[in-house]
Amino acid sequence: MDTDTASVADVMSRQFFVEFPFDAAQELETLGIDNAVSAAAKLPADILIPVWQYLMPDWAAALLSELPESLVSEVLERLTPPQAVRILGCMSQDEQAERISRLRPAIREDIESMMAYPPDTAGRLMDVSVVTYREKMTVEQALEKLRATGMKTARSLFLVNDDHQLTGKATLQALALASPESTLGELEEPPSVVLRPVDSLQEVTTAFDQKKVLDIPIVDLDGRFLGAVTHDSIAQTVQEQSSVDMQTMVGASKDERALSSPVFTVKKRMPWLQINLLTAFLAASVVGIFENTIAQVTALAVLLPVVAGQSGNAGAQALAVTMRGLALREITVRQWFRVMRKEVMAGFINGVGIALTCGIGVYIWSGSMALVGVIAVSMVLAMVAAGFAGALIPISLTRLGQDPATSSSILLTTVTDVAGFFSFLGIATIFMRFL
């Protein structure tokens, strides 16, 4: 036995572990992994459990990776599920799965249920392998640990107390400028925002947007650090969510993929295509009402898609802005009137501008001032209706407890087509004798 090993044996005696578990945990963290394993492997699980409760999760995971399998399983089974989850989170996915599979069924079920957070929550987004640092650590010790573990967050180190409760953070800039003997507690700043693992994706997105942070710590009900949501992960999630919204807005299932089987694709798309067919017949029936008008003035058939197309585009803009406001919690259902009024006013002003431009083109094409007046007035009315529908449809769906992204564009297209056709052909019928 060499000098270092003999020293470890003296310091890490069984009595020391039993009487001073916290001090033993800190002593283990200062030793090399080989010496720490040599000291811990000689002790039974009964003595190791109190010590493991105080070890930093990353160091506890590193030690477990080197200990005998039987001892590892016993330690994980004797720890509380939250403690076991924090330690397992610092392991690779393969090692994590292997360790969990060796546990007794009842304990395995408890741990797996705690690790499986609901979709679109902070718990599902957080990185549990983010390393934490003790407040009492010196800058020199923190830098050594940082070099060994790597930087999982953007610019801050998360600090915890002896009970692993989050106390604050220390920025890399402060770390670089401090003397090596300074403690992290002296550099500590309060976190800008802290979330719970069950907080929703919308709450996480809002926190990033309002606080302008690059990572957000996640803690349990007792304030113990569980992990962190990084800016990169939330950006990726929002991007994926946006692509899902794009699919659901047009009636495609969020489960469908580019390489899904034709049968699966047809099964998911057919119901909404049938609904879309009914709405198309509704719009066509409006045109049918004015069949005689179109037969007398064929120019109306040429200009009909112009009105419907412009109102459709205006409605899509209002729909996108309103849905984004609901998703980011910029607005609530109770603010429906303000949103609707704003979109109606915008639709009116845009309608007037588009009507002037369109009127010039129609006059050059037809030379008929009556036709110019018909399309100008109908354009304004259709744009106002589009703004009204684009704001009201997603808010109404939200109020009814439905996902506002679900086929909103199909409903919007129906409203804008009907409004555009009816206003254009209705006004043309009224002023038929001037056309």
N, C-alpha and C positions, 0 to 999 in steps of 0.2 A: 504494500500500500504506500503510495507516494505521500509527500507532505501535504499537498492540497486536499487529497482525499481524506487523510487523517484529520485535517482541520475541519472538514465538512462533517465527519462523523462525530466530532466533539460538539460542534455547534448544534447540529441537528439531531440531538439525542431524543429518544422517545419522550422523556420527561419534558423537554423543551416544547415539543409539539403539543403535548397534552395541556400544559399549563399556559402557554402563550401562543395560541394558534395564529393570532394576527401578526405578531412579531415573526413567527415562523414563516408565514406567507411572504412577508416583506423580505426576509432573509433569502428565501428561495428565489425571489425575483432578481436578487443581486448576483446570484451564482450563475455560472455557465450551465447550459442545459444538461450536460453530461453529469456534472456534480449534483445538480438538483434531482435528476432521475435516480442517481445512486443513493441519495438520502431518502427519497420518497418510496422507492421500491421495497425498502426493508420494513415498511410500516404497514399495518393492516388498515382496512378501509375505515374502521371506527375512529382511528386517530386522524386519518387524512381528511375526512369529511369537514370538520370545523375549519381546517386550514384552507381547503378548496373554496370555501365560501368567501374568503377574503382575497384570494388570488385574482389578479386581473384576468379577464376572460381569455385574452389572447395567450397569456403565459400558461394558464391552466390547460388550454387546448394543446399547446405545444408539449407540455409534460405528459398529458394523457396519451399523446401519439407515441410516446416512447416507453410507456409502462406496460406490464404484462396484460393481456386481454382480459383475464379473469378479474384483475384488480380494477381495470378501466370500467368494465360493466357494473361492478359493484358500486364504484364511486358514483357513476351516473345515475344508478337506480336509487341511491341513498340521498342524493341531492334533491332539493325541491325542483319541480318541473321548470319554473322560470330560470333558476340557476343553471340547470342542465341545458336549457335552450340557448342561453347566452354563450355558454362554452361551446356548444355544438355549432353555433353560428360562425365561430372563428375557424372552423375546419373546412376543408374542401368538400364539395358536394359528394364526391365518391366516398371519402372517409366518413362524412356525416351519415350517409345512408348505411354504411357498413356498421358503424357504432350503434345506430338506432335499431338495426335488424337483430342485434345480439341481446337486446333488452327483453325483459319479460313482457308479454302481450299487453297487460293492463297499463304498465308504465309507458310502453311504446306508444300506445293510443293517446295517453295524456300529452306526451311530448309532441306528437305529430299534430294533435288538435291545436296546441298552442302555437305551433309554427305555421299553421295554415290560416292566414288572415283572409277575410272576405275580399273579393275582387274590388278594385278601385278604392282601396283604402291606403293610408300611410304605411300600415304594417306590411302590405303586399309590395310596396314600392321601396321600402327601406333596405339599406345594405347593412346586414347584421355583422359583417366582418370589420366594420370601422373600429379602429383601435382607440382606446381611451387612455388617459394619463392621470396619474395622481397629482393632487395639488402640491404635495410635499416634494415632488421630484424636482431636481435641479435642471437647469437649462442644458447642462452637459449630458445628464442622463437622458433627458427627453430627446436630444439630438441623436444620441446613440441608438435609442429605441426607434426613432424615426428612420434612421438609415437601415435598420434591420427589418422593419415591417413595411416600409413604404408609406406613401401618402395616399390615403383612401378618399379624403375630402379635399376641398378646394384650397383654402388658405388658413384654416383654423384647426387647432387641436382641441378636442373636447376633454374637459377636466371633470373628474369625479372625486368624491370623498371616500372614506374607508368603507362605506356601505354601498359603493358603486352608484350613488345618487349624483345626477348631473349638477354641477355647481356653476359652470361657466365655460369659457373658451379662451384660448390664447392664440393670437394671430402669429403667423410665420414672421411677419415683419418685427413684431415685438420680440420674438424669440431670437431673431438674428442680431438685434441691437442690444440685447441684454448680456450681462456678464455671465460666464459659465456657472458661477456659484449661486446665481439668483434662482429662486424657486418659481415654479409655474404659477403658484398662488399669487405671487407678487405681480404677475403679468395678466392676471385673470380679468376678463370682461364678461358681463352678463350676456347670455344668448339673446339675440334679437327676437327670436320666436321659438317656442317649443310646442310640439304636437304629440298627441296620443296615437297609438297604432290603429285605433278604430276610426280616426278622423277620415273624412271622405276625400276623394281625389280633388273635388272642388275646393275644399278647405286648404289642401296642400298647394294647389295652383294659386289660390288667392294669397296665401302667405308669401309665396315666392314673388308674386307680382307686386304686393304692397310693401313688403319689407326689403326687397331688392337684395336678397341674400343668395349665396351660392350653395349652401347646404343647410338642412334643418334637422336638429336632433329629435329623436323620438324616445319618449320615456313612458314607463308604466305608471300605474296609479300611485305608486310610492315614490315616483321621481327617479327610479333607477334607469340608467341609460340602456336602451335596447338596440339602437342603430341610428342611421342617419339617411335621409333622403337627399340625394345630390341633385344639382341642377341638370346634369346630363340625363339622369334617369327620368326626371319629371318631363324634360323636353321630349325625350323619346316616347314616353307614355302619351303625352298630349298629341304628338304627331300621329301615333297609332290610333288614338281616340278620334282624331279628326278624320282619318281615313275611314273609320267605322261609321262616323256620322255621314260622310259622303255617300256611303253605300245605303244606309238606312233611310236617308232623305229621299232616295229615288226608289225605295221599295225593295232593295236587295238586302238579303240577310247578312248580319254581321258575322255569321259563321262561314259564309261563302268565301272561297279563295280562288285565285286565278286558275289553279289546276284542279278545282273540285270536279267531281264526275258530272256528266250531263244530267243524269237522273236527279242528283242532289240539287243541282242548279235549278232545274225545272220545278222541283218541289218547293223550293224557297221563293222563286220568283212568280210562279203562276198566280197565287192569290192576289197579289198586288197588281199584276197585269190585268186580271179580270176586273178589279176595282177601277183601274185606270180606263178600261174600255167603257165602263158605265159612265164615268165622268166625261169621256170623249163624246159619247152619244148625247149627254146633257148639253155640251157645248154645241154639237152639231144641230141639236133640236132648236137652239136659239137662232142659228143661221136659217133653218128651215122655216121659221116663223116669217122671216123676211124674204122668202124666195121670190115673190113677185117684184119686190124692190130691186133685188139683184138682177133679175131678168130684164128690167127696164133700163137700169144703169149698170152696164157691165164693168165700168171703171171701179165700182165698189168692190167687186171680187178681187181686183188686182191690189187694191189698197188695204183690204181686210187684214192680211197677215202683218202689215206694218204696225197697225194699232195693237194687235194681240202680242206681237213680238216685243214691242217697246214696253208695254205694261208688264209682260212676263219678266223682262230683265230688271225693271224697277222693283217688282215684288221680290225677286230673288235677292237683291241688294238689301232690302228691308229685312227679309227673313234671316239672312246671314248675320247682320249686325245685331238683331234682337236675340238670336240664338247664342251668339258669343256673349252678349251681356248677361243672359241667364246662366250660361256655363261658368262665367267668371264671377258671378254674383255681383255684377255691377248694378243690376236691377232685380226687383222682385215682382211677383205677380201683382202686388198691390199698386205698383207704379204703371199698370197697364195703360191708364189714360194718358199719362205724360208721354209714354213711348208712342202710343197710337197717334196722339196729336202731333208729335214731332215728325213722324213718318208721313202723315197726311199733309202737313204743311210742306215738307220736302217734296212730296209727290206733286203737289199743286205747282210749286215754283219750277221744278224740273219739267212738269207737263207744259207749262207756258213756254219755257225755253225750247223744248223739243217741238212744240206746235208751231212756233215761228219758223224754225228751220224746215220742218216738214211742209209747212204751207208754201214756202218759197219753191220747194222742189215740185210740189203738186201743181202749182200755178204754171211753172215752166213746162211741165209735162202735159197738162190738160187745158190750161188757159181758162179754167172755170173758177171764178171767185166763190161760187156757191159750194163747190166741192172742197175748196180750201177751207171755208168756214166750217163745213161738216167735220172734216178730219181734225181741224184744230180744236174744236170744242170737245169732240169725242176723245182726243188724245189726252186732254187735261183731265177729263172725268175718269178715263181708264187708269191714268197714272195715280190719281188720288185713291181709287179703289185698290190698286196694287199695293200702295204704301199701307193702307188700312189693313189689308189681308196679311201682308208680310209681317206686320207687328202683332196682329191679333192671333194668328194661327198658333205660333209656338207658345205664346203666353196661355192661350186657352188649353192647349194640350198639357202644359205644366200644371195648370189649375186643376185639371181632371185627373192628375196623378199619372199621366202618360209621358213617355220620352218625347220631347219636342222634336227630336231628330227623325222620329219614325215617320217616313213618307210625307213629311211636311211639303215637299216640293210638288207632290201629286195633288194635294189639296189646294196648294197655291196656284198651280197651273189651271185647275178647274175654275177658280174664282177669277183669275186674270183673263182667261179666255172668254168666259161668259160675260164679264163686265166689259171687255173690249168689244166683243161682237155686238152686244146689246146696245151699248152707247153709240157705236158707229152706225149700225144699221137702223137703230131707232131714230136717231137724229136725221139720218138721210131720208127715212120714210116721212117724217114730219115736214121736211123741206123739199119733198120730191118735185114739186112744181117748179122749183128754181134750178134743178139740176139738168 
